[in-house]
């Protein structure tokens, strides 16, 4: 439950300052009404901009569907998910060449970390002078913690800065701020838009357990970030799904960036699981491109790419082909529910299937867990 005033202030700030929106602008962000980005889109009205709403599939009738909406409506600010940007890159879409996007000055992305290859694609295929606003936040606060600043440069693979009124820091496990190191995303002071309480949580126990257990009195959001020495931020993914091999923490997004450069792989999902014997099992699940086969050559190519571009620790224990990777309705890969399923949870215990785009995809992981356990015994 949120306060009306807090959300209104937050979204006025986001639209007017962090997107630099104002009268005469046309604001388009592809979103479902169940995602907080719908509220974010409506915030364009607070600053006198016109908003563009889109009823339809994000990739129908073709992969460039969202760019066509932006072109047809003359959008000056257009936002989408990082997953859509990477899908366009994979599909060989060329919006800047094929469409009239002359009026588009700003492209926003969120939903998951946008890798450096996504930054390159935006500037190569949309326009070299566009302002790329990558942002990260949460439905929890109905806003973003870090995002765009029109007076700062954009660095490859980095979000420009913490948002105004948000005291974002990166903390080590012992609660100390770190710079140029991976740490927990924390917010050390109240922000304009924070939940007042959880529904059906009268004593606030669940609310405080969700955010304040690790660092009492300090909001821990559950993301791994690097706060750079120049003030920018890199999001590495969820900290509760972060890979940890031999004491070295690794972001799953780093692995996805390398693996999905291979033309034979459409998408991937990596999971790290602590084993009862003290070991660590890290499988990589891949969705193959049409006509591709997961043979020894492809497995070798994946291994070589990860070993060369990242480190030997990033090489998975197994590579398994899957029919699909499940996502939330906002396009996020669901690493944590899959991890729970592989650890033994039932599908209905791990996640609400109604919140996913492909809930049937979870049954593969459930079956794979059973098959693997039978093989071990």
C-alpha positions in Angstrom: 0.0 0.0 0.0 1.4 3.4 -1.1 0.5 7.0 -0.3 -1.0 9.1 -3.0 1.3 12.0 -2.3 4.5 9.9 -2.3 3.8 8.3 -5.7 2.7 11.6 -7.2 5.9 13.4 -6.1 8.0 10.4 -7.2 6.5 10.3 -10.7 6.5 14.0 -11.2 10.2 13.9 -10.4 10.8 11.0 -12.7 9.0 12.5 -15.7 10.1 16.1 -15.3 13.7 15.7 -14.2 14.9 12.2 -15.0 13.3 12.0 -18.4 13.3 15.7 -19.0 9.7 15.5 -20.2 7.5 18.5 -20.8 4.7 20.1 -22.9 4.8 19.2 -26.5 6.5 15.8 -25.9 5.0 12.5 -27.0 5.8 9.7 -24.4 5.5 6.1 -25.3 6.5 3.2 -23.1 5.4 -0.4 -23.9 3.9 -1.8 -20.7 1.1 -3.9 -19.3 -1.4 -2.3 -16.9 -0.1 -4.7 -14.2 3.4 -3.3 -14.4 4.5 -0.2 -12.5 5.7 1.2 -15.8 2.0 1.8 -16.6 2.0 4.3 -13.7 5.3 5.7 -14.9 3.8 6.2 -18.4 0.8 8.0 -17.0 3.2 10.4 -15.2 3.8 12.0 -18.5 0.5 13.8 -18.1 1.8 15.4 -14.9 4.2 17.5 -16.9 2.0 18.3 -19.8 3.2 15.6 -22.2 1.0 13.5 -24.4 1.1 9.7 -23.8 0.9 6.9 -26.3 -0.8 3.7 -25.3 -0.4 0.5 -27.2 -2.8 -2.4 -27.1 -1.1 -5.5 -28.7 1.8 -7.9 -28.6 5.2 -6.3 -28.3 6.6 -8.3 -31.3 3.5 -8.5 -33.6 3.3 -8.4 -36.6 7.1 -8.3 -36.6 10.0 -7.9 -34.2 10.1 -4.1 -34.8 6.5 -3.6 -33.7 7.3 -1.2 -30.9 9.7 0.9 -33.0 6.9 1.2 -35.6 4.5 2.5 -33.0 7.1 5.1 -32.0 7.6 6.1 -35.6 3.9 6.2 -36.4 3.0 8.4 -33.4 6.0 10.7 -33.6 7.2 9.7 -30.1 9.9 11.9 -28.7 10.6 9.6 -25.7 10.1 5.8 -26.2 10.7 3.2 -23.5 10.8 -0.6 -23.5 12.3 -3.6 -21.7 15.9 -4.6 -21.9 14.7 -8.0 -23.1 13.0 -6.4 -26.1 16.1 -4.5 -27.1 18.2 -7.7 -27.0 15.5 -9.6 -28.9 15.6 -6.9 -31.6 19.4 -7.2 -31.8 19.1 -10.9 -32.2 16.5 -10.6 -34.9 18.6 -8.2 -36.9 16.1 -5.3 -36.7 17.2 -1.9 -38.1 14.8 0.7 -36.8 16.9 3.7 -37.6 17.4 2.6 -41.2 13.9 1.3 -41.9 11.7 3.8 -40.0 11.3 7.6 -39.5 12.5 8.1 -35.9 13.9 11.6 -36.5 11.8 12.9 -33.6 13.0 10.3 -31.1 15.4 11.9 -28.7 15.3 9.5 -25.8 15.1 5.7 -25.5 14.4 4.2 -22.1 15.0 0.7 -20.9 14.2 -1.2 -17.7 12.9 -4.6 -16.5 16.3 -6.2 -16.3 19.9 -5.0 -16.7 20.7 -3.8 -20.3 24.1 -5.3 -21.2 26.8 -3.3 -23.0 25.8 -5.0 -26.3 22.3 -3.5 -25.8 23.8 0.0 -25.4 25.8 -0.5 -28.6 22.7 -1.7 -30.5 20.7 1.4 -29.5 23.4 3.8 -30.6 24.2 1.9 -33.8 20.6 1.1 -34.8 18.5 4.0 -33.4 20.8 6.9 -33.6 24.2 8.1 -32.4 22.8 11.2 -30.8 19.9 9.6 -28.9 19.9 9.8 -25.1 19.7 6.2 -23.6 18.1 6.2 -20.2 18.6 2.9 -18.6 16.9 2.7 -15.2 16.3 0.2 -12.3 13.9 0.2 -9.5 11.0 -1.9 -8.4 7.3 -2.4 -8.1 7.9 -2.2 -4.4 8.5 1.6 -4.6 6.5 2.1 -7.8 9.5 3.9 -9.2 13.3 3.7 -9.8 16.3 4.0 -7.6 18.8 4.9 -10.4 18.2 6.3 -13.8 18.8 9.1 -16.3 20.3 12.5 -15.8 20.2 14.8 -18.8 23.3 16.7 -17.8 25.6 13.7 -17.4 27.3 11.4 -20.0 26.2 7.9 -20.8 28.8 5.2 -20.2 28.7 1.8 -21.9 26.7 -0.6 -19.7 26.2 1.8 -16.9 23.1 3.7 -15.5 23.9 7.3 -15.2 23.3 8.0 -11.5 21.1 7.5 -8.4 17.8 9.4 -8.7 17.2 12.6 -6.8 16.0 12.0 -3.3 17.2 8.4 -3.3 20.2 7.6 -1.0 21.5 4.6 -3.0 24.7 2.9 -1.9 26.4 -0.4 -2.6 27.2 -2.3 0.7 29.4 -5.2 1.5 27.9 -8.1 3.5 29.2 -6.5 6.8 27.3 -3.3 6.0 30.0 -1.0 4.7 29.7 1.2 1.6 31.9 0.0 -1.3 32.9 1.7 -4.5 33.9 -0.1 -7.7 33.0 -3.4 -6.1 29.9 -5.5 -6.3 27.6 -5.1 -3.3 24.0 -5.0 -2.1 21.8 -2.2 -3.3 20.7 -0.4 -0.2 18.7 2.8 0.4 19.9 4.5 3.6 17.2 7.2 3.9 13.5 7.3 3.2 12.5 8.1 -0.4 9.4 9.9 -1.6 7.7 6.7 -2.6 8.0 3.7 -0.3 5.3 1.2 0.8 3.3 2.3 3.8 2.6 -1.4 4.6 1.8 -4.8 3.1 -1.8 -5.8 2.7 -2.8 -8.4 5.3 0.3 -7.7 7.4 -1.1 -5.9 10.4 2.0 -5.9 12.5 4.4 -5.1 9.7 6.4 -8.4 10.2 6.5 -9.4 6.5 7.2 -5.9 5.4 10.2 -5.5 7.6 11.5 -9.1 6.9 11.4 -8.3 3.2 13.6 -5.3 3.3 15.2 -4.6 6.7 16.3 -7.9 8.1 19.8 -7.9 6.6 20.7 -4.3 7.6 18.3 -3.0 10.4 16.8 0.3 9.5 18.3 0.3 6.0 16.3 -0.8 2.9 18.0 -3.8 1.2 16.4 -4.2 -2.2 17.8 -7.6 -3.3 19.9 -6.4 -6.2 23.7 -6.6 -6.7 25.1 -3.3 -7.9 28.5 -1.6 -8.5 28.6 2.1 -7.6 31.4 3.4 -9.7 33.9 6.1 -8.6 32.3 8.5 -11.2 28.9 8.1 -9.6 27.3 5.8 -12.2 25.7 2.4 -11.3 25.9 -1.1 -12.8 23.1 -3.5 -12.0 24.2 -7.2 -11.9 20.9 -8.8 -11.2 19.1 -10.2 -8.2 21.3 -10.9 -5.2 19.3 -13.8 -4.1 20.0 -15.5 -7.4 23.6 -14.4 -7.7 26.1 -17.0 -8.5 28.8 -17.7 -5.9 31.6 -20.0 -6.8 34.6 -20.5 -4.6 33.6 -17.3 -2.8 33.5 -15.2 -5.9 30.2 -13.6 -6.7 29.1 -13.4 -10.3 26.1 -11.7 -11.9 24.0 -13.8 -14.2 23.6 -11.0 -16.6 27.3 -11.2 -17.4 26.9 -14.8 -18.5 23.8 -14.0 -20.6 25.7 -11.2 -22.4 28.4 -13.6 -23.5 26.3 -16.7 -24.2 23.6 -14.9 -26.2 26.2 -13.4 -28.6 26.4 -16.9 -30.1 24.0 -17.0 -33.1 22.9 -20.6 -32.2 21.4 -19.5 -28.8 18.3 -17.4 -28.6 18.2 -17.1 -24.8 19.7 -18.6 -21.7 19.1 -19.0 -17.9 21.8 -19.8 -15.4 21.2 -21.1 -11.9 23.6 -21.7 -9.0 22.6 -24.3 -6.3 24.4 -25.2 -3.1 24.5 -29.0 -2.8 24.0 -31.1 0.4 27.6 -32.3 0.2 29.0 -28.8 0.2 29.4 -28.6 -3.5 28.0 -26.0 -5.9 26.1 -27.0 -9.1 25.7 -24.4 -11.8 23.7 -25.5 -14.9 23.1 -23.3 -17.9 19.8 -23.7 -19.8 19.7 -22.5 -23.4 16.9 -22.0 -25.9 18.4 -22.9 -29.3 17.9 -20.8 -32.5 16.0 -22.5 -35.2 18.0 -25.2 -36.9 20.7 -25.2 -34.1 21.7 -28.4 -32.3 23.2 -28.6 -28.8 26.1 -30.8 -29.8 29.7 -31.0 -28.5 30.8 -28.2 -30.8 28.2 -25.8 -29.5 28.9 -26.8 -25.9 32.6 -26.2 -26.6 31.9 -22.8 -28.1 29.9 -21.7 -25.0 32.6 -22.9 -22.7 35.3 -21.2 -24.7 33.5 -17.9 -24.8 32.8 -17.8 -21.1 36.3 -18.9 -20.2 37.9 -16.3 -22.5 35.6 -13.4 -22.0 34.8 -13.8 -18.3 36.7 -16.5 -16.3 36.9 -20.3 -15.8 34.6 -19.9 -12.8 31.8 -18.7 -15.2 31.9 -22.0 -17.1 28.7 -24.0 -16.2 28.7 -27.6 -14.9 26.1 -28.6 -17.5 24.5 -27.1 -20.6 20.9 -28.2 -21.2 18.6 -27.3 -24.0 15.1 -26.1 -23.0 12.0 -25.3 -25.1 11.6 -21.9 -23.4 12.8 -19.7 -20.7 9.9 -18.4 -18.5 9.6 -14.7 -17.8 7.4 -12.4 -15.7 4.8 -10.5 -17.6 7.2 -7.6 -17.7 9.9 -9.7 -19.4 12.2 -10.6 -16.5 13.8 -14.1 -16.5 12.6 -15.8 -13.3 15.9 -17.2 -11.9 14.8 -17.5 -8.3 11.6 -19.6 -8.9 13.5 -21.9 -11.2 16.2 -22.2 -8.5 13.5 -23.2 -6.0 12.1 -25.8 -8.3 15.5 -27.3 -8.9 16.0 -27.4 -5.2 12.8 -29.4 -4.7 9.8 -27.0 -4.5 6.6 -27.6 -6.5 5.8 -25.2 -9.3 2.9 -23.8 -7.4 5.1 -23.2 -4.3 7.8 -21.5 -6.3 5.8 -18.9 -8.2 2.3 -17.8 -9.1 1.9 -19.2 -12.6 -0.5 -16.4 -13.5 2.4 -13.9 -13.2 4.4 -15.6 -16.0 4.3 -15.3 -19.8 5.0 -19.1 -20.3 4.0 -20.9 -17.1 4.1 -24.3 -18.9 7.8 -23.8 -19.3 8.3 -24.4 -15.6 7.3 -28.1 -15.9 10.5 -28.8 -17.9 12.6 -27.8 -14.9 10.4 -29.8 -12.6 10.8 -32.9 -14.8 14.5 -32.3 -15.2 15.0 -32.2 -11.4 13.2 -35.6 -11.1 15.3 -37.1 -13.9 18.5 -35.8 -12.5 17.8 -37.1 -9.0 16.8 -40.5 -10.4 20.1 -40.6 -12.3 22.1 -39.8 -9.2 20.4 -42.6 -7.2 
